[in-house]
């Protein structure tokens, strides 16, 4: 079990990422078989039913899980910020990077999709039919949606933007009450998050079957177009994470005062561990060794890097916004600047709540609220989660690069 999860009281969750990807491949292969036979008709009928049922189970878990994790993540971040001057500097820099990450993606991904648009047949494949443009909500409607008349009505309708903002306000307000009730309130949300993670773990164990059922009718209707669409999606979303990686390198070489040759030489073992494990937590020892070789003081690295691994996911806002924007283009959902700002806001808040979760679970709890806040249907996400293991490589590489970069920057700012 990850130490960060154990400290937060969260259970260990093992997601069958390989089997889920295998379910996707088998669904494609089965869907391309000749149609018209009774066996094929039955497979399409029951396979499609299994996929739809699994999607509903997955959607059912999002709201309570996000509520528990957002409160817990923000509480832990605020507690870390109260840990002294070094902690405040670290958290402040983390916040700045996360805001940059989300805002950059809100500008970059639409530009990439304009320059390299999703093929029309691919849109029909992943969206379940030809996309239809909707109406852009007015700015007043978006602002009013942030402050609903009844928060329970928002919960029942799954409106994530007001839910996330409301829970964030509760977490901040709880810092003003006495320690005993504050701790009791925190235990309630921690218990909710831990319990829902168990439920999500159960649902994701069925992911190979669910993804097979979703991929089967898509392949039967669109054939290889679905595969081309997924490849296009992986490249676009990974590009957003790659920009964060480049920004981390630039930060280390400028504000961190590192020389290019020594920085890249020290990062080679870190990249090797990150590629093989796809885990920032597993890369922590390698990152500590890299900062030693860069001349970072042990007192700084031993404090900042574990804190970064616990609460800082630099690529999360960028790549999660990228997924939500891609889903918007798939489904023909119009986006305006205010909707993108709302998405960046939710992406920032949710990124503080990811803790050390498997990439598949982080994908579910992070992208769903962002897409919902921007009015984007989350149906395509159930199929995209099957290939998350590939963009997750870029997530990890970007995260470890920015973890080391922020550590070198903070150490240089401390002076002697």
C-alpha positions as CSV (number, residue, x, y, z in Angstrom):
1,X,0.0,0.0,0.0
2,X,1.3,3.5,-0.8
3,X,2.5,5.3,2.3
4,X,0.5,8.4,1.4
5,X,-2.7,6.4,1.2
6,X,-2.0,4.6,4.4
7,X,-1.4,7.9,6.3
8,X,-4.7,9.2,5.0
9,X,-6.5,6.0,6.0
10,X,-7.2,5.0,2.4
11,X,-7.3,1.4,1.3
12,X,-5.0,-0.2,-1.2
13,X,-6.6,-0.4,-4.6
14,X,-5.3,-2.5,-7.5
15,X,-6.7,-1.7,-10.8
16,X,-6.5,-4.3,-13.6
17,X,-5.1,-1.8,-16.2
18,X,-3.6,-4.5,-18.4
19,X,-6.8,-6.5,-18.4
20,X,-8.8,-3.4,-19.1
21,X,-6.7,-2.6,-22.1
22,X,-7.0,-6.3,-23.2
23,X,-10.8,-5.9,-22.9
24,X,-10.6,-2.9,-25.2
25,X,-8.6,-4.9,-27.8
26,X,-10.9,-7.9,-27.6
27,X,-13.9,-5.7,-28.0
28,X,-12.5,-4.2,-31.1
29,X,-11.6,-7.6,-32.6
30,X,-15.0,-9.1,-31.7
31,X,-16.8,-6.1,-33.2
32,X,-15.0,-6.5,-36.5
33,X,-16.3,-10.1,-37.0
34,X,-18.9,-10.7,-39.7
35,X,-22.4,-9.6,-38.6
36,X,-25.7,-11.2,-39.2
37,X,-25.3,-14.5,-37.2
38,X,-27.5,-15.2,-34.2
39,X,-24.3,-15.5,-32.0
40,X,-23.0,-12.1,-33.1
41,X,-26.4,-10.5,-32.6
42,X,-26.5,-11.9,-29.0
43,X,-23.0,-10.8,-28.4
44,X,-23.8,-7.3,-29.4
45,X,-26.9,-7.2,-27.4
46,X,-25.6,-8.5,-24.1
47,X,-22.1,-7.0,-24.5
48,X,-23.7,-3.5,-25.1
49,X,-25.9,-4.0,-22.0
50,X,-22.9,-4.9,-19.9
51,X,-21.0,-1.8,-21.1
52,X,-23.9,0.5,-20.3
53,X,-24.5,-1.0,-16.9
54,X,-20.8,-0.7,-16.0
55,X,-20.8,3.0,-17.1
56,X,-23.8,3.7,-14.9
57,X,-22.1,2.0,-11.9
58,X,-19.0,4.1,-12.6
59,X,-20.9,7.4,-12.8
60,X,-22.8,6.5,-9.6
61,X,-19.6,6.6,-7.5
62,X,-18.2,10.0,-8.7
63,X,-20.1,12.5,-6.6
64,X,-19.5,10.9,-3.1
65,X,-15.9,10.1,-3.9
66,X,-15.1,13.6,-5.1
67,X,-16.8,15.1,-2.0
68,X,-14.7,13.1,0.4
69,X,-11.4,13.5,-1.5
70,X,-11.8,17.3,-2.2
71,X,-12.4,18.0,1.5
72,X,-9.6,15.7,2.6
73,X,-7.1,17.0,0.0
74,X,-7.8,20.7,0.7
75,X,-7.5,20.1,4.5
76,X,-4.2,18.4,4.1
77,X,-2.9,21.1,1.8
78,X,-3.9,23.9,4.3
79,X,-2.4,21.9,7.1
80,X,0.9,21.6,5.1
81,X,0.9,25.3,4.4
82,X,0.8,26.0,8.2
83,X,3.9,23.9,8.7
84,X,6.3,26.9,8.5
85,X,7.9,29.3,6.1
86,X,9.4,26.5,3.9
87,X,6.1,24.8,3.7
88,X,4.3,28.0,2.7
89,X,6.8,28.6,-0.1
90,X,6.5,25.1,-1.4
91,X,2.7,25.2,-1.3
92,X,2.6,28.6,-3.0
93,X,4.9,27.4,-5.8
94,X,2.8,24.3,-6.2
95,X,-0.4,26.4,-6.5
96,X,1.3,28.6,-9.2
97,X,2.4,25.6,-11.2
98,X,-1.1,24.0,-11.0
99,X,-2.8,27.1,-12.2
100,X,-0.3,27.5,-15.0
101,X,-0.9,23.8,-15.9
102,X,-4.6,24.1,-16.3
103,X,-4.6,27.5,-18.0
104,X,-2.0,26.4,-20.5
105,X,-4.1,23.4,-21.4
106,X,-7.2,25.5,-21.8
107,X,-5.3,27.4,-24.5
108,X,-3.1,24.7,-26.0
109,X,-5.6,21.8,-26.5
110,X,-8.2,23.8,-28.4
111,X,-5.4,25.2,-30.6
112,X,-4.1,21.7,-31.3
113,X,-7.6,20.4,-32.1
114,X,-8.0,23.3,-34.5
115,X,-4.7,22.6,-36.2
116,X,-5.1,18.8,-36.1
117,X,-8.9,18.2,-35.9
118,X,-10.4,14.9,-34.9
119,X,-11.4,13.0,-38.1
120,X,-15.1,13.2,-38.7
121,X,-15.5,9.4,-38.8
122,X,-13.5,9.2,-35.5
123,X,-15.9,11.7,-33.9
124,X,-18.8,9.4,-34.8
125,X,-16.9,6.4,-33.5
126,X,-16.0,7.7,-30.0
127,X,-19.0,9.9,-29.4
128,X,-21.5,7.2,-30.3
129,X,-22.8,9.1,-33.3
130,X,-22.4,12.3,-35.2
131,X,-21.7,15.2,-32.8
132,X,-24.3,18.0,-32.7
133,X,-23.4,21.5,-31.7
134,X,-25.3,22.8,-28.7
135,X,-25.8,26.3,-27.4
136,X,-23.1,28.1,-25.4
137,X,-24.6,29.0,-22.0
138,X,-24.6,32.7,-21.1
139,X,-22.1,34.0,-18.6
140,X,-24.8,34.7,-16.1
141,X,-26.0,31.1,-16.3
142,X,-22.6,29.8,-15.5
143,X,-22.1,32.2,-12.6
144,X,-25.6,31.3,-11.2
145,X,-24.7,27.6,-11.5
146,X,-21.8,28.2,-9.1
147,X,-24.3,29.3,-6.4
148,X,-27.3,27.0,-6.5
149,X,-30.4,27.5,-4.4
150,X,-30.1,24.0,-2.9
151,X,-26.8,22.1,-2.7
152,X,-28.7,18.9,-2.3
153,X,-30.4,19.5,-5.7
154,X,-26.9,19.9,-7.2
155,X,-25.8,16.6,-5.7
156,X,-28.9,14.8,-7.0
157,X,-28.3,16.2,-10.5
158,X,-24.6,15.6,-10.4
159,X,-23.7,19.3,-11.0
160,X,-20.0,19.1,-9.9
161,X,-19.0,22.7,-10.1
162,X,-21.2,24.0,-7.2
163,X,-20.5,20.8,-5.3
164,X,-16.7,21.2,-5.5
165,X,-16.8,24.9,-4.6
166,X,-19.2,24.2,-1.7
167,X,-17.0,21.4,-0.3
168,X,-13.9,23.6,-0.7
169,X,-15.6,26.4,1.2
170,X,-16.4,24.0,4.0
171,X,-12.8,22.8,4.2
172,X,-11.5,26.3,4.4
173,X,-14.1,27.4,6.9
174,X,-13.3,24.3,9.1
175,X,-9.9,25.8,9.8
176,X,-11.6,28.5,11.9
177,X,-13.4,26.2,14.3
178,X,-12.0,24.4,17.3
179,X,-9.7,21.4,16.8
180,X,-12.0,18.7,18.2
181,X,-15.0,19.3,16.0
182,X,-12.6,20.1,13.0
183,X,-11.0,16.7,13.5
184,X,-14.4,15.0,13.8
185,X,-15.6,16.6,10.6
186,X,-12.4,15.6,8.9
187,X,-12.9,11.9,10.0
188,X,-16.4,11.9,8.4
189,X,-15.0,13.0,5.0
190,X,-12.0,10.7,5.3
191,X,-14.3,7.8,6.0
192,X,-16.5,8.7,3.1
193,X,-13.6,8.9,0.7
194,X,-12.0,5.7,2.0
195,X,-15.3,3.8,1.7
196,X,-16.1,5.1,-1.7
197,X,-12.6,4.2,-2.9
198,X,-13.4,0.6,-1.9
199,X,-16.6,0.8,-4.0
200,X,-14.8,2.3,-6.9
201,X,-12.2,-0.5,-6.7
202,X,-15.0,-3.0,-6.9
203,X,-16.5,-1.2,-10.0
204,X,-13.1,-1.0,-11.7
205,X,-12.4,-4.7,-11.2
206,X,-15.3,-5.1,-13.7
207,X,-13.6,-2.6,-16.1
208,X,-12.3,-5.3,-18.5
209,X,-15.9,-6.5,-19.0
210,X,-17.4,-3.0,-19.1
211,X,-14.8,-1.7,-21.6
212,X,-15.3,-4.8,-23.8
213,X,-19.0,-4.2,-23.9
214,X,-18.5,-0.5,-24.8
215,X,-15.9,-1.2,-27.4
216,X,-17.8,-4.0,-29.1
217,X,-20.7,-2.0,-30.7
218,X,-18.3,0.8,-31.5
219,X,-16.0,-1.5,-33.5
220,X,-19.1,-3.1,-35.1
221,X,-20.3,0.3,-36.3
222,X,-17.1,2.1,-37.1
223,X,-14.3,-0.5,-37.4
224,X,-10.8,0.9,-37.4
225,X,-12.0,4.5,-37.0
226,X,-12.2,4.0,-33.3
227,X,-8.6,2.9,-33.1
228,X,-7.5,6.0,-35.1
229,X,-9.6,8.2,-32.8
230,X,-7.9,6.7,-29.7
231,X,-4.5,7.2,-31.2
232,X,-5.3,10.9,-32.0
233,X,-6.6,11.3,-28.4
234,X,-3.5,9.9,-26.8
235,X,-1.2,12.2,-28.8
236,X,-3.3,15.4,-28.1
237,X,-3.6,14.8,-24.3
238,X,0.0,13.7,-24.0
239,X,1.1,16.9,-25.7
240,X,-0.4,18.9,-22.8
241,X,1.6,16.8,-20.3
242,X,4.8,17.2,-22.4
243,X,4.5,21.0,-22.1
244,X,4.4,20.7,-18.3
245,X,7.5,18.5,-18.5
246,X,9.3,21.2,-20.6
247,X,8.1,23.9,-18.2
248,X,9.7,21.9,-15.4
249,X,13.0,21.7,-17.2
250,X,12.8,25.4,-17.9
251,X,12.0,26.1,-14.2
252,X,15.0,24.1,-13.0
253,X,17.4,25.7,-15.5
254,X,16.3,29.3,-14.7
255,X,14.9,29.8,-11.2
256,X,16.4,26.6,-10.0
257,X,19.9,27.6,-11.2
258,X,20.7,24.2,-12.7
259,X,23.1,23.5,-15.6
260,X,21.5,21.6,-18.5
261,X,24.1,18.8,-18.6
262,X,24.1,18.2,-14.8
263,X,20.3,18.4,-14.6
264,X,19.7,15.8,-17.3
265,X,22.4,13.5,-16.1
266,X,20.9,13.5,-12.6
267,X,17.4,13.0,-14.0
268,X,18.2,9.8,-16.0
269,X,17.7,7.4,-13.1
270,X,14.5,9.3,-12.1
271,X,13.1,8.9,-15.6
272,X,14.0,5.2,-15.7
273,X,12.1,4.5,-12.5
274,X,9.1,6.7,-13.6
275,X,8.9,4.9,-16.9
276,X,9.0,1.4,-15.3
277,X,6.6,2.1,-12.4
278,X,4.4,5.0,-13.6
279,X,4.4,6.2,-10.0
280,X,5.7,9.4,-8.5
281,X,5.8,7.8,-5.1
282,X,8.0,4.9,-6.3
283,X,10.3,7.5,-7.9
284,X,10.8,9.4,-4.7
285,X,14.1,7.7,-3.7
286,X,15.5,8.4,-7.2
287,X,14.3,12.0,-7.0
288,X,16.1,12.4,-3.6
289,X,19.3,11.0,-5.1
290,X,19.0,13.4,-8.1
291,X,18.6,16.5,-6.0
292,X,21.7,15.4,-4.0
293,X,23.7,15.3,-7.2
294,X,22.3,18.7,-8.2
295,X,23.6,20.3,-5.0
296,X,20.2,20.8,-3.3
297,X,20.4,20.8,0.5
298,X,19.2,17.7,2.2
299,X,17.0,19.7,4.6
300,X,15.1,21.2,1.6
301,X,14.9,18.0,-0.5
302,X,13.9,15.8,2.4
303,X,10.9,18.1,3.2
304,X,9.8,19.4,-0.2
305,X,9.9,16.2,-2.3
306,X,7.7,14.1,0.1
307,X,5.3,17.0,0.3
308,X,5.2,17.2,-3.5
309,X,4.6,13.5,-3.9
310,X,1.7,13.8,-1.4
311,X,-0.2,16.8,-2.6
312,X,1.3,18.0,-5.9
313,X,0.4,16.6,-9.4
314,X,1.7,19.1,-11.9
315,X,0.3,17.4,-15.0
316,X,-3.1,16.7,-13.6
317,X,-4.8,20.1,-14.4
318,X,-3.2,20.1,-17.9
319,X,-4.0,16.5,-19.0
320,X,-7.4,16.3,-17.2
321,X,-8.4,19.6,-18.9
322,X,-7.1,18.1,-22.1
323,X,-9.3,15.0,-21.7
324,X,-12.4,17.2,-20.9
325,X,-11.8,19.5,-23.9
326,X,-11.3,16.5,-26.2
327,X,-14.6,15.0,-25.0
328,X,-16.2,18.4,-25.7
329,X,-15.0,18.3,-29.3
330,X,-16.1,14.7,-29.6
331,X,-19.6,15.4,-28.5
332,X,-20.0,18.8,-30.1
333,X,-20.2,20.6,-26.8
334,X,-19.5,24.3,-27.3
335,X,-17.0,26.0,-24.9
336,X,-16.5,29.6,-24.1
337,X,-13.8,31.4,-22.0
338,X,-15.9,31.3,-18.9
339,X,-16.5,27.6,-19.1
340,X,-12.8,27.0,-19.6
341,X,-12.1,29.2,-16.5
342,X,-14.6,27.1,-14.6
343,X,-12.8,23.9,-15.8
344,X,-9.4,25.3,-14.8
345,X,-10.8,26.1,-11.3
346,X,-12.2,22.7,-10.8
347,X,-9.1,21.1,-12.2
348,X,-7.0,23.0,-9.7
349,X,-9.1,22.0,-6.7
350,X,-9.5,18.3,-7.8
351,X,-5.8,18.0,-8.4
352,X,-5.2,18.6,-4.7
353,X,-7.4,15.6,-3.9
354,X,-5.7,12.9,-6.0
355,X,-3.4,11.6,-3.3
356,X,-1.3,8.6,-4.4
357,X,-4.0,6.8,-6.4
358,X,-3.7,4.6,-9.4
359,X,-3.9,6.5,-12.7
360,X,-7.2,4.9,-13.6
361,X,-9.0,6.0,-10.4
362,X,-7.4,9.5,-10.6
363,X,-8.8,9.7,-14.2
364,X,-12.3,8.8,-13.0
365,X,-12.4,11.2,-10.1
366,X,-10.6,14.1,-11.7
367,X,-11.9,14.3,-15.3
368,X,-15.5,13.7,-14.5
369,X,-16.0,16.8,-12.3
370,X,-14.1,19.0,-14.8
371,X,-16.2,17.7,-17.8
372,X,-19.3,18.2,-15.7
373,X,-18.3,21.8,-14.8
374,X,-18.0,22.6,-18.5
375,X,-21.2,20.9,-19.5
376,X,-19.4,18.1,-21.3
377,X,-21.0,14.6,-21.4
378,X,-18.9,12.0,-19.6
379,X,-20.0,9.0,-21.7
380,X,-16.8,9.0,-23.8
381,X,-14.6,8.9,-20.7
382,X,-15.6,5.3,-20.0
383,X,-13.9,4.2,-23.1
384,X,-10.9,6.6,-22.8
385,X,-10.1,5.2,-19.4
386,X,-9.1,1.9,-21.1
387,X,-6.1,3.6,-22.7
388,X,-5.2,5.8,-19.7
389,X,-2.2,3.6,-19.0
390,X,-0.5,5.2,-22.1
391,X,-1.0,8.9,-21.3
392,X,-0.2,8.0,-17.7
393,X,3.4,7.5,-18.7
394,X,3.6,11.2,-19.6
395,X,1.8,12.2,-16.4
396,X,4.4,10.5,-14.3
397,X,7.4,11.9,-16.3
398,X,6.0,15.4,-16.1
399,X,5.2,15.1,-12.4
400,X,8.6,13.9,-11.4
401,X,10.3,16.5,-13.5
402,X,8.3,19.3,-11.9
403,X,8.7,17.8,-8.4
404,X,12.5,18.1,-8.8
405,X,12.3,21.5,-10.5
406,X,10.2,23.0,-7.7
407,X,12.6,21.6,-5.1
408,X,15.6,23.2,-6.8
409,X,13.8,26.5,-7.1
410,X,12.7,26.6,-3.5
411,X,16.2,25.6,-2.3
412,X,17.8,28.4,-4.3
413,X,15.2,30.9,-2.9
414,X,16.1,30.0,0.6
415,X,19.6,31.4,0.2
416,X,22.4,30.4,2.7
